[in-house]
Amino acid sequence: MNKKVIAVALASAFISTLAYAGGHSHSGKMEACMKAALKKHAGEVLTLEAEISEGKAQYEFDIKDKDGKEWEVECLAKTGKVIEEEQEVANADDPAFKAKAKITQDEAKKIALAKYSGEVVDSEFSIESNGEASYEFDIKTTDGKEMEVEVDAATGKLAENPEEEIYQIGMEQ
């Protein structure tokens, strides 16, 4: 087993299966979720995030596969079931992203910040499981929460279910 995967598992065990932040409790089957995520995309776990979306606890894993592609895999904490997976690409010039994008990153950022005022602390470019492109922003809101917000790169529409990050283990690349 890879050293980073072991480190993520140990850190999660240390934090425990129950974390409390921002008024939310977060508990669940982190190990089952990690196994399910790695079954979808075998590789190195780069980060683990505990999140709340629609009142449900979930885990998000960033995985780098053996071909060097990066994947974001989300899993319900309660059941251990993978609910979403998307490929992360380096930038808006990636051919798959560029072919779908109709709005710029700056336009998408303005849309996200209009709904969730604060500061963008990270941004990513993703190809969703349905082949659509999206911008993803981590926004530190004025009330101190960190929200993960997706904006459709073709339509400029916000995804219906933003995610509140409770904690993260590992560093963004």
N, C-alpha and C positions, 0 to 999 in steps of 0.2 A: 504494500500500500504506500502510496506517495506521502512524503513528509508533510506537505501542505495540507492534504486531506486529514492526516492524523492531527495536525495542529488545530485545524478547524473543529474537528470532533472533540478534542480535549478542551479547547477554549469554550465550546458550547456546553460541555458537561460541567465545566467550572462555573460558568454563568448560571447553569442549571436549566432545567426544562421550563422554568417559569421566570420570566422577566417582566418587570413592571416599569412603564415609562409613559409619560404623557396621559395618564389616566386610563391606560389600557393594560390588561394582563395579556401575556403571550405565553402559551404553552403548547406543546405538541411533540410530534414524533420527528425530531430533527434527523435522527439517524435513518429512519425509514424514508424520509424525503430525500436525503442525500443519496441513498442507494437508488431510488427511483430516478433521480436527476442524472446520475452517472450511468444508469442503464440506457437512458435516452441519448446521452452524449458522453461517452467514456473519455476521460481526460483528467486534467488537473483543476481542482476547485480553487479559484482565485479569491472569491469573496463569498460570504454568507450574510444575508440580511434577514432579520426578522421584521415582518411587516403586518399591518392591519389594512385590509381592504373590504369594504362593505361590512364592517364589523367582524370579519373573520380573520383569524391568525393564519399567516402563511410564511413560508420561507422562500427566499430567492437565492439561487446559486448562480454565480458567474463561473463558467467552465471553459477552459481552453482545451480543445480536442487535439488528437495526435496530428492533425493536418494544420494546426495553428489557428483554426477558426474559433471564435469566441461565441458562446451561447449563454443566454439568460434563461434559466428554467425556474418556474414558480410551482410551488407545491402547497397544498392545504395541510396545515400543521395537524389538524385533528385526524385526518384520514391517511396521510402519507401519499395522496394521489397528486400526480402532476396535472396542473390545470392550464399551464401556458408555457410555450417555449418560443424563443425568437433568436435570430442570429444577430450579433452585434457586428457592425462594420466600422472601419477606421474613420471614415469621414463621408461627407456628402458627395464626394467625387467617385465613390464606389459605384461601378456600373449598375448593379442591381438597385441601389438606392437612387441614383441619379435618374434612372429610367422612370421612376414613379413620382419623384418629388416635383411639386408644382409651386411650393412656397419655400422661401429661404429659412435658414436657421434663425436669423434675426426676427423674421416675421413670426415664426413659431414661438420664439422666446417671448415676444410681446404678448401673444395670445395666452401663453401659460401664466405670465406675470399679471395679466389683467384679472385672472381668476384667483390666483394665489400670490398675493403681494409679498415680496421679500427679496432674497438674493439667490440667484442661480449659483449653486456650489459645484455642480457637475452636469455634463450633458453627454448624450450618447446618440448614435445613429443606429436604428434597428430595422431589420427586415422581419416582419411579423410572420407567423406560421401560415397565413393566407397569402403571403407574397407582397403585401403592402408595406410601404416604408413609413417609419415614424421617427420623430424626434422625441427623445426622453430627457427630461430635466429633473434634477434633484434641486428642490427649492427650500431654503431655510426661511420659513415664513416669519412674519413679524411677531407671531405669538410663540416662536421658538420651536415649532415642529419642523420636521423635515419631510416634505411631500415629494413623492415620485410621480411626475405628471407626464403623460404622453400626448403628443400632438400629431395628428395624421399629416404626413408630409404632402399629400395630394390635396386634401380638402381644408386643412387648417382647423379641423374639429378636434376638441379635447376628447380624450378617452373618457368614458362615463365613470370609471372606477379608479380614481387616484389612490395611491397607496401611501400610508404613513409609515415611515421607517422608525422602528423601535430601537434597533441596534444593528451594527455591522461589525463583522469580523473579517479582517483582511483589508488590503489596500486596493483602491481603484487603480487601474492601469492607465 
